[in-house]
Amino acid sequence: MSYFFIGVNILFGATLIFYIVFFSLVYYWHEKKTTFVVVPLIFTFEFFLIGFLVVSIASILLEYLPKILILFG
Protein backbone atom coordinates (compact mmCIF):
# COMPACT_ATOMS: atom_id res chain seq x y z
CA MET A 1 0.00 0.00 0.00
CA SER A 2 1.19 3.50 -0.70
CA TYR A 3 1.66 6.23 1.85
CA PHE A 4 -1.07 8.26 0.23
CA PHE A 5 -3.66 5.48 0.52
CA ILE A 6 -2.91 4.93 4.20
CA GLY A 7 -2.90 8.66 4.89
CA VAL A 8 -6.23 9.25 3.17
CA ASN A 9 -7.81 6.37 5.11
CA ILE A 10 -6.56 7.86 8.39
CA LEU A 11 -7.86 11.24 7.26
CA PHE A 12 -11.31 9.82 6.49
CA GLY A 13 -11.43 8.18 9.92
CA ALA A 14 -10.38 11.39 11.68
CA THR A 15 -12.91 13.39 9.67
CA LEU A 16 -15.66 10.92 10.57
CA ILE A 17 -14.85 11.13 14.28
CA PHE A 18 -14.65 14.93 14.10
CA TYR A 19 -17.97 15.11 12.26
CA ILE A 20 -19.74 12.81 14.75
CA VAL A 21 -18.54 14.80 17.77
CA PHE A 22 -19.27 18.18 16.21
CA PHE A 23 -22.66 17.10 14.88
CA SER A 24 -23.67 15.82 18.31
CA LEU A 25 -22.62 19.10 19.94
CA VAL A 26 -24.54 21.17 17.41
CA TYR A 27 -27.57 18.93 17.83
CA TYR A 28 -27.40 19.41 21.57
CA TRP A 29 -27.13 23.20 21.43
CA HIS A 30 -28.99 24.06 18.22
CA GLU A 31 -31.62 26.77 18.17
CA LYS A 32 -32.63 26.72 14.53
CA LYS A 33 -32.95 23.91 12.01
CA THR A 34 -30.56 25.66 9.57
CA THR A 35 -27.59 25.24 11.91
CA PHE A 36 -28.35 21.53 12.27
CA VAL A 37 -26.56 20.46 9.07
CA VAL A 38 -24.91 23.53 7.53
CA VAL A 39 -22.52 24.48 10.33
CA PRO A 40 -21.03 20.99 10.88
CA LEU A 41 -20.57 20.50 7.14
CA ILE A 42 -18.66 23.78 6.79
CA PHE A 43 -16.32 23.06 9.69
CA THR A 44 -15.87 19.42 8.69
CA PHE A 45 -14.97 20.39 5.13
CA GLU A 46 -12.38 22.87 6.42
CA PHE A 47 -10.90 20.16 8.68
CA PHE A 48 -10.84 17.69 5.79
CA LEU A 49 -9.23 20.20 3.42
CA ILE A 50 -6.41 21.05 5.83
CA GLY A 51 -5.90 17.37 6.63
CA PHE A 52 -5.84 16.45 2.95
CA LEU A 53 -3.17 19.05 2.24
CA VAL A 54 -1.05 17.80 5.16
CA VAL A 55 -1.45 14.16 4.09
CA SER A 56 -0.62 15.04 0.48
CA ILE A 57 2.56 16.93 1.39
CA ALA A 58 3.66 14.21 3.82
CA SER A 59 3.04 11.42 1.31
CA ILE A 60 4.92 13.26 -1.44
CA LEU A 61 7.88 13.82 0.89
CA LEU A 62 7.90 10.21 2.04
CA GLU A 63 7.64 8.92 -1.52
CA TYR A 64 10.45 11.02 -2.97
CA LEU A 65 12.73 11.50 0.07
CA PRO A 66 15.02 8.55 -0.82
CA LYS A 67 15.49 9.90 -4.35
CA ILE A 68 16.20 13.39 -3.03
CA LEU A 69 18.75 12.04 -0.55
CA ILE A 70 20.49 10.06 -3.31
CA LEU A 71 20.53 13.15 -5.53
CA PHE A 72 22.13 15.37 -2.86
CA GLY A 73 24.13 12.67 -1.06
Helices and strands as residue ranges (DSSP letters): H 3-29, G 33-36, H 38-72
